[in-house]
């Protein structure tokens, strides 16, 4: 999402509906970057999570859908 928006790990939440976990952006109401505008509705987010003992790594790929 960079350079139009800089996110931190605190801006992402993961829900567990039936099936695969789903990432979503979870901004505090006053923290949502104005540069995103209405583009959030046009984003697909993909999550990959792996772990080994006490370590966890996650990757989120964000792509913009064609209008």
C-alpha positions, 0 to 999 in steps of 0.5 A, a space after each residue: 500500500 506504500 507509498 500512498 499509505 504507510 501501515 503498521 502491524 497494529 492496523 491489521 486484524 485477522 478474523 476466522 470465519 468458516 474456512 480460511 483466516 481473513 485479514 482486514 484493515 482495522 484502523 481506529 476511527 481517527 487513525 484511518 489515513 485520508 490517502 486511502 479514500 474509498 479504495 478500501 472497497 477495491 482491495 483484495 487481501 491475502 494472508 499467509 501464516 507460518 510458525 515454528 516453535 515460538 516464532 510466527 511469521 505472517 505475510 499479507 499481500 494487498 492487490 487492487 481489483 480492477 474497476 
